[in-house]
Amino acid sequence: MKKVIFAEFGDPDVLHLIDADEPHAGPGRIRIAVRAAGVNPADWRIREGQVLGAHPVELPSGLGLDAAGVVDEVGEGVHGVAVGDRVFGEGANTYAEFAVLSAWAAMPDGLTFEEAAGYPSVMETALRILHEVGVRSGQRLLVSGAAGGVGSAVLQVARDRGIAVVGTAGAANQDYLRGLGATATTYGEGWVERVRRLGRVDAALDLAGAGVIRDLVELTGDPARVVSIADLDAPAHGVRFSGVAGSVPRALATTVDLIARGRLHIPVARSYPLAGAAAAHIDSRAGHTRGRRVLLVG
Ligand SMILES: NC(=O)c1ccc[n+]([C@@H]2O[C@H](COP(=O)([O-])OP(=O)(O)OC[C@H]3O[C@@H](n4cnc5c(N)ncnc54)[C@H](OP(=O)(O)O)[C@@H]3O)[C@@H](O)[C@H]2O)c1
């Protein structure tokens, strides 16, 4: 089968599309014929050797956490899913024609493989950090970096829960944020004042790692009301850095429910062929993805 691997940490050109042995579904796992694989910033961070604590890597290694496809092997002890089912979920080495998933759910009706591959990691992250920051219905949440994959998920889950959101994004994404129910403002020079003029905020999420932790503490008045997923300096300001994944099966069940109720849609910014993984990483690393990027397989 075709698979993207890297044999050394480094720039996108360390990625190679090779012929590799197929993986097989061990106990508690399923194998899918991958139709689409989600591209997350974690993927290029792993390729660069940035996050080895959270994601230990043995070289040569495959890449990719998220995928959608058709089940073609069901491991021992797995129930409720059969060969031929269309599923989406999380696993390992999903930039490939076949991949083993450790968590999955049946694909909601009407969703394409391309769309479905974009949800698992961002929804796990969004649900985790909304829980950790402790924001409730009727409160106001500030989201720094609201237009990307995680931001798109946070805004829509918050809207469903009756949480008002103020989101920051570039000028080109102001209407996008409004379409997801948020009050939008731009980041950059003067952004703290612009947010202040919009009223008090009860809690804040840093999704962009743009060096704004001190500002978020000032705007909320309490470091305990701020969570970051992107700024490793957050703890120096008394702010929680969230890096340990929560329950993916629960996140997938919530995703299916929200999509079925018409409350969640994460757009695909652009899709690429499997051979275009390096281009997808370059574009993702540029830091202006609206929604999710996806590799189309097969
Ligand atoms: N710790 C964890 O568990 C965890 C989990 C998932 C992701 N992450 C990290 O969280 C970050 C976000 O992930 P993602 O998947 O949402 O990324 P993404 O899809 O690449 O989105 C990045 C977004 O950041 C916005 N942005 C760029 N510069 C900004 C600035 N100065 N201020 C505010 N927003 C800015 C962009 O909006 P514009 O296009 O409008 O500029 C873009 O939409 C990444 O660094 C990722 O590695 C961490």
The ligand as a Gaussian input file, in Angstrom:
#p B3LYP/6-31G(d) Opt

LIG

0 1
 N       -2.296000      21.128000      23.186000
 C       -3.188000      20.432000      22.477000
 O       -3.771000      19.455000      22.961000
 C       -3.494000      20.870000      21.070000
 C       -4.523000      20.233000      20.350000
 C       -4.826000      20.721000      19.062000
 C       -4.114000      21.784000      18.530000
 N       -3.107000      22.340000      19.262000
 C       -2.360000      23.517000      18.768000
 O       -3.292000      24.605000      18.778000
 C       -3.037000      25.472000      17.685000
 C       -4.327000      25.660000      16.891000
 O       -4.692000      24.448000      16.274000
 P       -5.676000      24.446000      15.011000
 O       -5.775000      23.056000      14.546000
 O       -6.904000      25.190000      15.325000
 O       -4.774000      25.322000      13.977000
 P       -5.149000      25.858000      12.539000
 O       -6.345000      25.130000      12.025000
 O       -3.895000      25.849000      11.765000
 O       -5.624000      27.394000      12.770000
 C       -4.769000      28.366000      13.137000
 C       -5.593000      29.666000      13.210000
 O       -4.840000      30.634000      13.940000
 C       -5.262000      31.910000      13.487000
 N       -4.199000      32.876000      13.768000
 C       -3.007000      33.022000      13.149000
 N       -2.290000      34.017000      13.741000
 C       -3.078000      34.487000      14.761000
 C       -2.915000      35.522000      15.736000
 N       -1.806000      36.258000      15.805000
 N       -3.915000      35.705000      16.627000
 C       -5.044000      34.982000      16.589000
 N       -5.253000      34.001000      15.669000
 C       -4.279000      33.761000      14.768000
 C       -5.552000      31.772000      12.023000
 O       -6.626000      32.636000      11.701000
 P       -6.495000      33.704000      10.491000
 O       -6.373000      32.884000       9.223000
 O       -7.774000      34.454000      10.561000
 O       -5.249000      34.507000      10.738000
 C       -5.908000      30.286000      11.868000
 O       -7.257000      30.123000      11.552000
 C       -1.884000      24.849000      16.893000
 O       -0.690000      25.464000      17.311000
 C       -1.882000      23.388000      17.343000
 O       -0.592000      22.808000      17.268000
 C       -2.782000      21.907000      20.508000

